Amino acid sequence: MRNPPVVKISLIQLSVVLLVALALELTLGRVVALSALLGGLLCVLPNLYFGLRAFELLGKGSDLLRGRRQLRGARASQRAVASFYRAETGKFVLTLTGFAAVFATVKPLNPAVLFVSYGLCVILQWILVARLHATK
């Protein structure tokens, strides 16, 4: 099985977020640009972590890092489910702590732009996954 394109999707998302933040900096000012950038990063970074952890491309669960042969059958499916649960838990914790840290430390901040940027980044991820899946 080929590795999923999690890094490719995250790099595309990050590129779009940076370009939008730069455009907003030039047109609407620093507070709006920073809020959009942070909203995008709060989406991209936890999703990148999820993808790398879920598909065992990161951390101590990685066969690539340990040099072990792959499991098959019921053990492989149990391991995959456990991997996805760990990844989702980590993503959730990263997202919550990220939002908490941003609201606690970044002043001034435009919360509306932050949440809109986060939401648009999630939608961009859906579109990218759908397009990459359709081209297979």
Contact map, one row per residue, 1 for C-alpha under 8 A:
1110000000000000000000000000000000000000000000000000000000000000000000000000000000000000000000000000000000000000000000000000000000000000
1111000000000000000000000000000000000000000000000000000000000000000000000000000000000000000000000000000000000000000000000000000000000000
1111100000000000000000000000000000000000000000000000001000000000000000000000000000000000000000000000000000000000000000000000000000000000
0111110000000000000000000000000000000000000000000000001000000000000000000000000000000000000000000000000000000000000000000000000000000000
0011111110000000000000000000000000000000000000000000000000000000000000000000000000000000000000000000000000000000000000000000000000000000
0001111111000000000000000000000000000000000000010011000000000000000000000000000000000000000000000000000000000000000000000000000000000000
0000111111100000000000000000000000000000000000010011000000000000000000000000000000000000000000000000000000000000000000000000000000000000
0000111111110000000000000000000000000000000000000000000000000000000000000000000000000000000000000000000000000000000000000000000000000000
0000111111111000000000000000000000000000000000000000000000000000000000000000000000000000000000000000000000000000000000000000100110000000
0000011111111100000000000000000000000000000110110000000000000000000000000000000000000000000000000000000000000000000000000000000000000000
0000001111111110000000000000000000000000000000000000000000000000000000000000000000000000000000000000000000000000000000000000000000000000
0000000111111111000000000000000000000000000000000000000000000000000000000000000000000000000000000000000000000000000000000000000000000000
0000000011111111100000000000000000000000000100000000000000000000000000000000000000000000000000000000000000000000000000001001100000000000
0000000001111111110000000000000000000001100100000000000000000000000000000000000000000000000000000000000000000000000000000000000000000000
0000000000111111111000000000000000000000000000000000000000000000000000000000000000000000000000000000000000000000000000000000000000000000
0000000000011111111100000000000000000000000000000000000000000000000000000000000000000000000000000000000000000000000000000000000000000000
0000000000001111111110000000000000011001100000000000000000000000000000000000000000000000000000000000000000000000000000001000000000000000
0000000000000111111111000000000000001000000000000000000000000000000000000000000000000000000000000000000000000000000000000000000000000000
0000000000000011111111100000000000000000000000000000000000000000000000000000000000000000000000000000000000000000000000000000000000000000
0000000000000001111111110000000010011000000000000000000000000000000000000000000000000000000000000000000000000000000000000000000000000000
0000000000000000111111111000000011011000000000000000000000000000000000000000000000000000000000000000000000000000000000000000000000000000
0000000000000000011111111100000010000000000000000000000000000000000000000000000000000000000000000000000000000000000000000000000000000000
0000000000000000001111111110000010000000000000000000000000000000000000000000000000000000000000000000000000000000000000000000000000000000
0000000000000000000111111111110110000000000000000000000000000000000000000000000000000000000000000000000000000000000000000000000000000000
0000000000000000000011111111110111000000000000000000000000000000000000000000000000000000000000000000000000000000000000000000000000000000
0000000000000000000001111111100000000000000000000000000000000000000000000000000000000000000000000000000000000000000000000000000000000000
0000000000000000000000111111100000000000000000000000000000000000000000000000000000000000000000000000000000000000000000000000000000000000
0000000000000000000000011111110110000000000000000000000000000000000000000000000000000000000000000000000000000000000000000000000000000000
0000000000000000000000011111111110000000000000000000000000000000000000000000000000000000000000000000000000000000000000000000000000000000
0000000000000000000000011001111111000000000000000000000000000000000000000000000000000000000000000000000000000000000000000000000000000000
0000000000000000000000000000111111100000000000000000000000000000000000000000000000000000000000000000000000011100000000000000000000000000
0000000000000000000000011001111111110000000000000000000000000000000000000000000000000000000000000000000000001100100000000000000000000000
0000000000000000000111111001111111111000000000000000000000000000000000000000000000000000000000000000000000000000000000000000000000000000
0000000000000000000010001000011111111100000000000000000000000000000000000000000000000000000000000000000000001000000000000000000000000000
0000000000000000000000000000001111111110000000000000000000000000000000000000000000000000000000000000000000001110110010000000000000000000
0000000000000000100110000000000111111111000000000000000000000000000000000000000000000000000000000000000000000000110111000000000000000000
0000000000000000110110000000000011111111100000000000000000000000000000000000000000000000000000000000000000000000010010000000000000000000
0000000000000000000000000000000001111111110000000000000000000000000000000000000000000000000000000000010000000000010000000000000000000000
0000000000000000000000000000000000111111111000000000000000000000000000000000000000000000000000000000000000000000111111000000000000000000
0000000000000100100000000000000000011111111100000000000000000000000000000000000000000000000000000000000000000000010011001000000000000000
0000000000000100100000000000000000001111111110000000000000000000000000000000000000000000000000000000000000000000000001000000000000000000
0000000000000000000000000000000000000111111111000000000000000000000000000000000000000000000000100110000000000000000001000000000000000000
0000000000000000000000000000000000000011111111100000000000000000000000000000000000000000000000100000000000000000000001001100000000000000
0000000001001100000000000000000000000001111111110000000000000000000000000000000000000000000000000000000000000000000000001000000000000000
0000000001000000000000000000000000000000111111111000000000000000000000000000000000000000000000000000000000000000000000000000000000000000
0000000000000000000000000000000000000000011111111100000000000000000000000000000000000000011101100000000000000000000000000000000000000000
0000000001000000000000000000000000000000001111111110000000000000000000000000000000000000001000000000000000000000000000000000000000000000
0000011001000000000000000000000000000000000111111111000000000000000000000000000000000000000000000000000000000000000000000000000000000000
0000000000000000000000000000000000000000000011111111100000000000000000000000000000000010011000000000000000000000000000000000000000000000
0000000000000000000000000000000000000000000001111111110000000000000000000000000000010011011000000000000000000000000000000000000000000000
0000011000000000000000000000000000000000000000111111111000000000000000000000000000000010000000000000000000000000000000000000000000000000
0000011000000000000000000000000000000000000000011111111111000000000000000000000000000000000000000000000000000000000000000000000000000000
0000000000000000000000000000000000000000000000001111111111100000000000000000000000110110000000000000000000000000000000000000000000000000
0000000000000000000000000000000000000000000000000111111110000000000000000000000100111111000000000000000000000000000000000000000000000000
0011000000000000000000000000000000000000000000000011111111000000000000000000000100110000000000000000000000000000000000000000000000000000
0000000000000000000000000000000000000000000000000001111111101110000000000000000000100000000000000000000000000000000000000000000000000000
0000000000000000000000000000000000000000000000000001111111101101000000000000000000000000000000000000000000000000000000000000000000000000
0000000000000000000000000000000000000000000000000001101111111100000000000000000000000000000000000000000000000000000000000000000000000000
0000000000000000000000000000000000000000000000000000100111111100000000000000000000000000000000000000000000000000000000000000000000000000
0000000000000000000000000000000000000000000000000000000001111100110000000000000000000000000000000000000000000000000000000000000000000000
0000000000000000000000000000000000000000000000000000000111111110000000000000000000100000000000000000000000000000000000000000000000000000
0000000000000000000000000000000000000000000000000000000111111111110000000000000000000000000000000000000000000000000000000000000000000000
0000000000000000000000000000000000000000000000000000000100001111111111000000000000000000000000000000000000000000000000000000000000000000
0000000000000000000000000000000000000000000000000000000010000111111100000000000000000000000000000000000000000000000000000000000000000000
0000000000000000000000000000000000000000000000000000000000010111111000000000000000000000000000000000000000000000000000000000000000000000
0000000000000000000000000000000000000000000000000000000000010111111100000000000000000000000000000000000000000000000000000000000000000000
0000000000000000000000000000000000000000000000000000000000000011111110000000000000000000000000000000000000000000000000000000000000000000
0000000000000000000000000000000000000000000000000000000000000011011111000000000000000000000000000000000000000000000000000000000000000000
0000000000000000000000000000000000000000000000000000000000000010001111100000000000000000000000000000000000000000000000000000000000000000
0000000000000000000000000000000000000000000000000000000000000010000111110001000000000000000000000000000000000000000000000000000000000000
0000000000000000000000000000000000000000000000000000000000000000000011111011000000000000000000000000000000000000000000000000000000000000
0000000000000000000000000000000000000000000000000000000000000000000001111111100000000000000000000000000000000000000000000000000000000000
0000000000000000000000000000000000000000000000000000000000000000000000111111100000000000000000000000000000000000000000000000000000000000
0000000000000000000000000000000000000000000000000000000000000000000000011111110000000000000000000000000000000000000000000000000000000000
0000000000000000000000000000000000000000000000000000000000000000000000111111111000000000000000000000000000000000000000000000000000000000
0000000000000000000000000000000000000000000000000000000000000000000001111111111100000000000000000000000000000000000000000000000000000000
0000000000000000000000000000000000000000000000000000000000000000000000011111111110000000000000000000000000000000000000000000000000000000
0000000000000000000000000000000000000000000000000000000000000000000000000111111111000000000000000000000000000000000000000000000000000000
0000000000000000000000000000000000000000000000000000000000000000000000000011111111100000000000000000000000000000000000000000000000000000
0000000000000000000000000000000000000000000000000000011000000000000000000001111111110000000000000000000000000000000000000000000000000000
0000000000000000000000000000000000000000000000000000000000000000000000000000111111111000000000000000000000000000000000000000000000000000
0000000000000000000000000000000000000000000000000000000000000000000000000000011111111100000000000000000000000000000000000000000000000000
0000000000000000000000000000000000000000000000000000111100001000000000000000001111111110000000000000000000000000000000000000000000000000
0000000000000000000000000000000000000000000000000100111000000000000000000000000111111111000000000000000000000000000000000000000000000000
0000000000000000000000000000000000000000000000000000010000000000000000000000000011111111100000000000000000000000000000000000000000000000
0000000000000000000000000000000000000000000000000000110000000000000000000000000001111111110000000000000000000000000000000000000000000000
0000000000000000000000000000000000000000000000001110110000000000000000000000000000111111111000000000000000000000000000000000000000000000
0000000000000000000000000000000000000000000000000100010000000000000000000000000000011111111100000000000000000000000000000000000000000000
0000000000000000000000000000000000000000000000000000000000000000000000000000000000001111111110000000000000000000000000000000000000000000
0000000000000000000000000000000000000000000001001100000000000000000000000000000000000111111111000000000000000000000000000000000000000000
0000000000000000000000000000000000000000000001101100000000000000000000000000000000000011111111100000000000000000000000000000000000000000
0000000000000000000000000000000000000000000001000000000000000000000000000000000000000001111111110000000000000000000000000000000000000000
0000000000000000000000000000000000000000000000000000000000000000000000000000000000000000111111111000000000000000000000000000000000000000
0000000000000000000000000000000000000000000001000000000000000000000000000000000000000000011111111100000000000000000000000000000000000000
0000000000000000000000000000000000000000011001000000000000000000000000000000000000000000001111111110000000000000000000000000000000000000
0000000000000000000000000000000000000000000000000000000000000000000000000000000000000000000111111111000000000000000000000000000000000000
0000000000000000000000000000000000000000000000000000000000000000000000000000000000000000000011111111100000000000000000000000000000000000
0000000000000000000000000000000000000000010000000000000000000000000000000000000000000000000001111111110000000000000000000000000000000000
0000000000000000000000000000000000000000010000000000000000000000000000000000000000000000000000111111111000000000000000000000000000000000
0000000000000000000000000000000000000000000000000000000000000000000000000000000000000000000000011111111100000000000000000000000000000000
0000000000000000000000000000000000000000000000000000000000000000000000000000000000000000000000001111111111000000000000000000000000000000
0000000000000000000000000000000000000100000000000000000000000000000000000000000000000000000000000111111111000000000000000000000000000000
0000000000000000000000000000000000000000000000000000000000000000000000000000000000000000000000000011111111101000000000000000000000000000
0000000000000000000000000000000000000000000000000000000000000000000000000000000000000000000000000001111111000000000000000000000000000000
0000000000000000000000000000000000000000000000000000000000000000000000000000000000000000000000000000111111100000000000000000000000000000
0000000000000000000000000000000000000000000000000000000000000000000000000000000000000000000000000000111111111000000000000000000000000000
0000000000000000000000000000000000000000000000000000000000000000000000000000000000000000000000000000001011111000000000000000000000000000
0000000000000000000000000000001000000000000000000000000000000000000000000000000000000000000000000000000001111100000000000000000000000000
0000000000000000000000000000001101100000000000000000000000000000000000000000000000000000000000000000001001111110000000000000000000000000
0000000000000000000000000000001100100000000000000000000000000000000000000000000000000000000000000000000000011111110000000000000000000000
0000000000000000000000000000000000100000000000000000000000000000000000000000000000000000000000000000000000001111111000000000000000000000
0000000000000000000000000000000000000000000000000000000000000000000000000000000000000000000000000000000000000111111100000000000000000000
0000000000000000000000000000000100110010000000000000000000000000000000000000000000000000000000000000000000000111111110000000000000000000
0000000000000000000000000000000000111111000000000000000000000000000000000000000000000000000000000000000000000111111111000000000000000000
0000000000000000000000000000000000000010000000000000000000000000000000000000000000000000000000000000000000000011111111100000000000000000
0000000000000000000000000000000000010010000000000000000000000000000000000000000000000000000000000000000000000001111111110000000000000000
0000000000000000000000000000000000111011000000000000000000000000000000000000000000000000000000000000000000000000111111111000000000000000
0000000000000000000000000000000000010011111000000000000000000000000000000000000000000000000000000000000000000000011111111100000000000000
0000000000000000000000000000000000000000000000000000000000000000000000000000000000000000000000000000000000000000001111111110000000000000
0000000000000000000000000000000000000000000000000000000000000000000000000000000000000000000000000000000000000000000111111111000000000000
0000000000001000100000000000000000000001001100000000000000000000000000000000000000000000000000000000000000000000000011111111100000000000
0000000000000000000000000000000000000000001000000000000000000000000000000000000000000000000000000000000000000000000001111111110000000000
0000000000000000000000000000000000000000000000000000000000000000000000000000000000000000000000000000000000000000000000111111111000000000
0000000000001000000000000000000000000000000000000000000000000000000000000000000000000000000000000000000000000000000000011111111100000000
0000000010001000000000000000000000000000000000000000000000000000000000000000000000000000000000000000000000000000000000001111111110000000
0000000000000000000000000000000000000000000000000000000000000000000000000000000000000000000000000000000000000000000000000111111111000000
0000000000000000000000000000000000000000000000000000000000000000000000000000000000000000000000000000000000000000000000000011111111100000
0000000010000000000000000000000000000000000000000000000000000000000000000000000000000000000000000000000000000000000000000001111111110000
0000000010000000000000000000000000000000000000000000000000000000000000000000000000000000000000000000000000000000000000000000111111111000
0000000000000000000000000000000000000000000000000000000000000000000000000000000000000000000000000000000000000000000000000000011111111100
0000000000000000000000000000000000000000000000000000000000000000000000000000000000000000000000000000000000000000000000000000001111111110
0000000000000000000000000000000000000000000000000000000000000000000000000000000000000000000000000000000000000000000000000000000111111111
0000000000000000000000000000000000000000000000000000000000000000000000000000000000000000000000000000000000000000000000000000000011111111
0000000000000000000000000000000000000000000000000000000000000000000000000000000000000000000000000000000000000000000000000000000001111111
0000000000000000000000000000000000000000000000000000000000000000000000000000000000000000000000000000000000000000000000000000000000111111
0000000000000000000000000000000000000000000000000000000000000000000000000000000000000000000000000000000000000000000000000000000000011111
